[in-house]
Amino acid sequence: MKRVTKIVGTVALFLLLAAFFSGWFGAKDSKEQTSRPAGTAALYKFGKIDIPGKEGSLCAAPIYIAYEKGFYAEEGFEVNLITANTETRKIGLNNGTIPIVNGDFQFFPSIENEVKVKVVDGLHFGCIKLLVPNNSPIYSAKDLRGKRISVDEIGGTPHQVAAVWLEKNGISAKPEDRQVTFLPFSDGNLAVEALNKGEVDVAALWDPFGSVLEKTGNYRVILDIATDEPFADKFCCFLYASEKLIKEEPDKVAALLRAYHKAQNWIAAHPEETVDIIIKGKYSQIEDRELAIKLIKSYAYPTTEDRAVKPTQVRDNVRYFAEQLYSIGYLTTDPETFTNHAYAEIDITLGK
């Protein structure tokens, strides 16, 4: 009998200790899970998604901030930031494996060619500059007849920006007319080297590279799309969503846009902290913090208040750039028809 009592007592003590340690470790694990920004898969309504966000551009700040401040997570996403070139983005959007990307009107011809993607929002304003050396005789678009312009790629946004600007000023950007020559340099440093050697006359550059060069005092800006016509006060970059996703899971697109809006609002209120987060996370190569802050402010990320004042601005801007690209032959569809096809208005309250 004593033996039975002793065994029962031992088992009871074992179960008590097991329950104690199980509860202690369980509480510890639970605390660790909820304290992590990412959390567990069960916390994410929409699961894990890939978003291109490693290209290193400063103007893609809403992606970095939505990630770092937990805005994606708040809206139900576990986000994996990936590297993806333009073609990879188009393929991902078309088949729905990439839900949303930031991009510019470089995507418009692809939409016309039935890549299944829609413009769903505006991201920010101007981030491209055209520069010449200080001693250059070039001061305006009209001085570019017979000149050579470096771009990152033929058909890319700096190329299209320069082409629109030229055509607006009476100079043909069409290759067959031979009034200007575009030369591609995938590396901005090589483009500047070519400019310094006189191999090109003008460099069309993305920020922050263009602004860094401008600040050296050795170069002069002849076009800044943030301030100069025909680009001033218009979105440089838009948000593009997968058409497949818009049709099948519109609440998912709405939730993503809410995350971006939160990030844009936060950036507008905290430009200095935004730059510090980008530097700490090594999202963009920044050597001049003050210049980066100035640029972040100049991009004028739209806030909730801005959107209320100009509710049709995104659609209006899509139509405007469709008109510009149509006028120079980059689009063949009339601008209104193209805009109706390319732009999708999303009800961001869906699923809220």
C-alpha positions as CSV (number, residue, x, y, z in Angstrom):
1,M,0.0,0.0,0.0
2,K,2.8,2.3,0.9
3,R,4.4,1.5,-2.4
4,V,1.3,2.4,-4.3
5,T,0.9,5.7,-2.4
6,K,4.6,6.5,-3.1
7,I,4.1,5.8,-6.9
8,V,0.9,8.0,-7.0
9,G,2.7,10.8,-5.2
10,T,5.7,10.6,-7.6
11,V,3.4,10.7,-10.6
12,A,1.4,13.6,-9.2
13,L,4.6,15.5,-8.5
14,F,5.8,14.8,-12.0
15,L,2.6,16.0,-13.6
16,L,2.6,19.1,-11.4
17,L,6.2,19.9,-12.5
18,A,5.3,19.2,-16.1
19,A,2.3,21.5,-16.0
20,F,4.4,24.2,-14.3
21,F,7.2,24.1,-16.8
22,S,4.9,23.7,-19.8
23,G,3.0,26.8,-18.7
24,W,6.2,28.7,-18.1
25,F,7.8,27.8,-21.5
26,G,4.4,28.3,-23.2
27,A,4.1,31.8,-21.8
28,K,7.7,32.5,-22.8
29,D,7.1,31.3,-26.4
30,S,3.9,33.3,-26.6
31,K,5.6,36.4,-25.5
32,E,8.4,36.0,-28.1
33,Q,6.0,35.4,-30.9
34,T,3.9,38.5,-30.2
35,S,6.9,40.7,-29.6
36,R,8.3,39.9,-33.1
37,P,7.3,42.4,-35.8
38,A,6.6,39.5,-38.2
39,G,4.7,37.3,-35.8
40,T,3.4,33.9,-36.7
41,A,1.6,32.9,-39.9
42,A,-1.7,32.6,-38.0
43,L,-1.6,36.4,-37.3
44,Y,-1.7,37.2,-41.0
45,K,-5.1,37.3,-42.7
46,F,-3.7,37.3,-46.2
47,G,-0.6,35.2,-45.5
48,K,2.9,35.7,-47.0
49,I,3.5,37.8,-50.2
50,D,6.4,39.0,-52.2
51,I,6.9,42.7,-52.9
52,P,9.8,44.1,-55.0
53,G,11.6,46.4,-52.6
54,K,15.3,45.9,-52.9
55,E,16.2,48.0,-55.9
56,G,17.8,50.6,-53.7
57,S,15.9,53.7,-54.9
58,L,15.3,56.4,-52.3
59,C,11.9,57.3,-53.6
60,A,10.6,53.7,-52.8
61,A,10.5,54.8,-49.2
62,P,6.8,53.8,-48.6
63,I,7.8,50.2,-49.2
64,Y,10.5,50.3,-46.6
65,I,8.5,52.2,-44.1
66,A,5.4,50.0,-44.5
67,Y,7.7,47.1,-43.8
68,E,9.7,48.6,-40.9
69,K,6.8,50.3,-39.1
70,G,4.6,47.2,-39.4
71,F,1.9,48.7,-41.6
72,Y,1.9,45.6,-43.9
73,A,1.5,43.4,-40.8
74,E,-1.3,45.5,-39.5
75,E,-3.2,45.0,-42.7
76,G,-2.7,41.2,-42.6
77,F,0.4,40.6,-44.7
78,E,3.7,38.9,-44.0
79,V,5.8,40.6,-46.5
80,N,9.0,39.2,-48.1
81,L,10.9,42.0,-49.9
82,I,12.5,40.7,-53.1
83,T,14.7,41.9,-56.0
84,A,12.9,42.1,-59.3
85,N,13.7,43.8,-62.6
86,T,11.0,45.4,-64.7
87,E,10.3,42.2,-66.7
88,T,10.1,40.1,-63.6
89,R,7.6,42.5,-62.1
90,K,5.4,42.4,-65.2
91,I,5.4,38.6,-65.3
92,G,4.6,38.5,-61.6
93,L,1.8,41.0,-61.8
94,N,0.4,39.3,-64.9
95,N,0.1,35.9,-63.2
96,G,-0.7,37.2,-59.8
97,T,2.4,35.9,-58.0
98,I,3.4,39.6,-57.3
99,P,0.4,41.5,-56.0
100,I,1.7,45.1,-56.3
101,V,4.7,47.1,-57.4
102,N,5.8,50.7,-57.6
103,G,6.5,51.9,-61.1
104,D,6.2,54.8,-63.6
105,F,4.6,55.3,-67.0
106,Q,7.2,52.9,-68.4
107,F,4.5,50.3,-67.7
108,F,1.9,52.0,-70.0
109,P,3.0,50.3,-73.3
110,S,2.9,47.0,-71.5
111,I,-0.7,47.6,-70.4
112,E,-1.6,48.5,-73.9
113,N,0.0,45.1,-75.0
114,E,-2.4,43.3,-72.6
115,V,-0.1,42.7,-69.6
116,K,-2.7,42.2,-66.9
117,V,-1.9,45.1,-64.6
118,K,-3.8,48.2,-63.5
119,V,-2.8,51.5,-62.1
120,V,-4.4,51.7,-58.6
121,D,-2.8,54.7,-56.9
122,G,-0.1,57.4,-57.0
123,L,3.1,56.9,-55.1
124,H,5.1,60.2,-55.3
125,F,6.2,63.1,-57.4
126,G,9.4,63.8,-59.4
127,C,12.7,61.8,-59.2
128,I,14.5,62.2,-62.5
129,K,16.8,64.9,-63.7
130,L,18.7,65.7,-66.9
131,L,22.1,67.1,-66.3
132,V,25.0,68.7,-68.3
133,P,28.5,69.9,-67.3
134,N,28.6,73.4,-66.1
135,N,30.5,74.5,-69.2
136,S,27.9,73.0,-71.6
137,P,26.2,75.3,-74.1
138,I,23.0,73.4,-73.5
139,Y,20.3,75.2,-71.5
140,S,17.0,74.0,-72.9
141,A,15.4,71.3,-74.9
142,K,15.8,73.3,-78.1
143,D,19.5,73.1,-77.6
144,L,19.4,69.3,-77.9
145,R,19.1,69.0,-81.6
146,G,21.9,66.7,-82.9
147,K,23.0,65.8,-79.3
148,R,23.5,62.5,-77.5
149,I,21.6,61.7,-74.3
150,S,22.5,58.8,-71.9
151,V,19.6,56.9,-70.4
152,D,19.5,53.7,-68.2
153,E,17.6,51.8,-70.9
154,I,15.9,52.4,-74.2
155,G,12.2,52.6,-73.5
156,G,12.8,53.2,-69.8
157,T,11.3,56.1,-67.9
158,P,14.3,58.6,-68.2
159,H,14.2,57.8,-71.9
160,Q,10.5,58.5,-72.1
161,V,10.8,61.6,-70.0
162,A,13.4,63.1,-72.3
163,A,11.4,62.0,-75.4
164,V,8.2,63.8,-74.1
165,W,10.2,66.9,-73.2
166,L,11.9,67.0,-76.6
167,E,8.6,66.5,-78.6
168,K,6.9,69.2,-76.5
169,N,9.6,71.6,-77.7
170,G,9.5,70.7,-81.3
171,I,12.4,68.2,-81.5
172,S,11.7,64.7,-82.7
173,A,12.7,61.9,-80.3
174,K,12.1,59.2,-83.0
175,P,15.2,57.3,-84.0
176,E,14.4,57.4,-87.7
177,D,14.4,61.3,-87.6
178,R,17.9,61.3,-86.2
179,Q,17.5,64.6,-84.4
180,V,18.8,63.2,-81.1
181,T,20.6,60.0,-80.2
182,F,19.8,58.0,-77.0
183,L,22.6,55.8,-75.6
184,P,21.9,53.2,-72.9
185,F,24.1,52.9,-69.7
186,S,22.8,50.5,-67.1
187,D,25.2,52.0,-64.6
188,G,24.8,55.6,-63.7
189,N,28.5,55.9,-62.9
190,L,29.3,54.9,-66.5
191,A,26.8,57.4,-67.8
192,V,28.5,60.2,-65.9
193,E,32.0,59.0,-67.0
194,A,30.7,59.2,-70.6
195,L,29.4,62.7,-69.9
196,N,32.7,63.8,-68.5
197,K,34.6,62.4,-71.5
198,G,32.2,64.1,-74.0
199,E,30.9,60.8,-75.3
200,V,27.4,62.1,-74.5
201,D,26.1,65.6,-74.1
202,V,23.4,65.0,-71.5
203,A,22.8,62.5,-68.7
204,A,19.2,61.5,-67.8
205,L,19.5,60.1,-64.2
206,W,17.3,58.8,-61.4
207,D,17.6,60.3,-57.9
208,P,19.5,60.3,-55.7
209,F,22.3,60.0,-58.3
210,G,21.2,63.1,-60.2
211,S,20.9,65.3,-57.1
212,V,24.2,64.1,-55.7
213,L,25.9,65.2,-58.9
214,E,24.1,68.5,-58.9
215,K,25.3,69.2,-55.3
216,T,28.9,68.9,-56.3
217,G,28.5,72.1,-58.3
218,N,30.1,70.6,-61.4
219,Y,26.8,69.9,-63.2
220,R,23.8,71.9,-64.1
221,V,20.2,70.6,-64.2
222,I,18.3,71.4,-67.4
223,L,15.2,69.4,-66.5
224,D,13.8,68.4,-63.1
225,I,10.5,66.6,-63.4
226,A,9.6,67.6,-59.8
227,T,9.4,71.3,-60.8
228,D,9.5,71.6,-64.6
229,E,6.8,71.3,-67.2
230,P,5.3,69.1,-68.5
231,F,5.9,67.0,-65.4
232,A,5.5,69.4,-62.4
233,D,2.8,68.5,-59.8
234,K,2.2,65.1,-61.4
235,F,2.9,61.7,-60.2
236,C,6.3,60.3,-61.3
237,C,5.6,56.9,-59.9
238,F,2.4,54.9,-59.5
239,L,1.3,51.8,-57.7
240,Y,0.4,48.9,-60.1
241,A,-1.7,45.9,-58.9
242,S,-2.3,42.5,-60.5
243,E,-5.5,42.5,-62.5
244,K,-6.0,38.9,-61.4
245,L,-5.8,39.9,-57.8
246,I,-8.2,42.9,-58.3
247,K,-10.8,40.5,-59.8
248,E,-10.4,37.6,-57.4
249,E,-9.3,39.3,-54.1
250,P,-10.2,43.0,-54.2
251,D,-10.1,43.2,-50.4
252,K,-6.4,42.1,-50.5
253,V,-5.6,45.0,-52.9
254,A,-7.5,47.4,-50.7
255,A,-5.6,46.2,-47.6
256,L,-2.3,46.7,-49.4
257,L,-3.3,50.3,-50.4
258,R,-4.2,51.0,-46.8
259,A,-0.7,49.9,-45.8
260,Y,0.9,52.2,-48.4
261,H,-1.3,55.1,-47.3
262,K,-0.2,54.7,-43.7
263,A,3.4,54.7,-44.9
264,Q,2.9,57.9,-47.0
265,N,1.2,59.7,-44.1
266,W,4.1,58.7,-41.8
267,I,6.8,59.8,-44.2
268,A,5.1,63.2,-44.8
269,A,5.1,63.7,-41.0
270,H,8.6,62.2,-40.3
271,P,11.0,62.8,-43.2
272,E,14.1,62.8,-41.0
273,E,13.2,59.6,-39.3
274,T,12.3,58.1,-42.6
275,V,15.8,58.7,-43.9
276,D,17.3,57.3,-40.7
277,I,15.3,54.1,-41.1
278,I,16.4,53.8,-44.7
279,I,20.0,54.3,-43.7
280,K,19.9,51.8,-40.8
281,G,18.1,49.2,-42.9
282,K,20.5,49.8,-45.9
283,Y,17.6,50.1,-48.2
284,S,19.3,52.8,-50.3
285,Q,22.9,53.9,-50.5
286,I,22.9,57.3,-48.7
287,E,26.1,59.2,-48.0
288,D,24.5,62.6,-47.5
289,R,21.7,62.5,-44.9
290,E,20.7,66.1,-45.4
291,L,20.4,65.8,-49.1
292,A,18.3,62.6,-48.7
293,I,15.9,64.4,-46.3
294,K,15.6,67.2,-48.8
295,L,14.7,64.7,-51.6
296,I,12.2,62.8,-49.4
297,K,10.4,66.1,-48.8
298,S,10.5,67.0,-52.5
299,Y,8.8,63.8,-53.5
300,A,5.7,65.1,-51.7
301,Y,4.2,61.7,-50.9
302,P,0.4,62.2,-50.9
303,T,-1.4,62.2,-47.5
304,T,-5.0,61.3,-46.7
305,E,-5.7,65.1,-46.7
306,D,-4.1,65.5,-50.1
307,R,-6.2,62.7,-51.5
308,A,-9.4,64.3,-50.2
309,V,-8.6,67.6,-51.9
310,K,-7.7,65.9,-55.2
311,P,-9.8,62.7,-55.4
312,T,-9.3,62.2,-59.2
313,Q,-5.6,63.2,-59.4
314,V,-4.4,59.6,-60.0
315,R,-6.7,59.0,-62.9
316,D,-6.1,62.5,-64.3
317,N,-2.4,61.9,-64.2
318,V,-2.7,58.5,-66.0
319,R,-4.7,60.3,-68.7
320,Y,-2.2,63.1,-68.9
321,F,0.8,60.8,-69.4
322,A,-1.2,58.7,-71.8
323,E,-1.7,61.8,-73.9
324,Q,2.0,62.6,-73.8
325,L,3.0,59.1,-74.8
326,Y,0.3,58.9,-77.5
327,S,1.6,62.2,-79.0
328,I,5.1,60.7,-79.5
329,G,4.0,57.3,-80.7
330,Y,4.7,55.3,-77.6
331,L,1.0,54.5,-77.3
332,T,-1.4,53.8,-80.2
333,T,-4.6,53.7,-78.2
334,D,-6.4,57.1,-77.8
335,P,-5.7,58.5,-74.3
336,E,-9.3,58.2,-72.9
337,T,-9.7,54.6,-74.0
338,F,-6.3,53.7,-72.6
339,T,-7.1,55.4,-69.3
340,N,-10.4,53.5,-68.9
341,H,-8.5,50.3,-69.5
342,A,-5.4,51.0,-67.5
343,Y,-6.8,52.6,-64.3
344,A,-8.8,50.8,-61.6
345,E,-10.3,52.7,-58.7
346,I,-10.1,50.6,-55.5
347,D,-12.5,50.9,-52.6
348,I,-9.9,50.9,-49.8
349,T,-12.6,50.2,-47.2
350,L,-13.1,46.7,-48.5
351,G,-12.5,44.0,-45.9
352,K,-11.8,46.6,-43.2
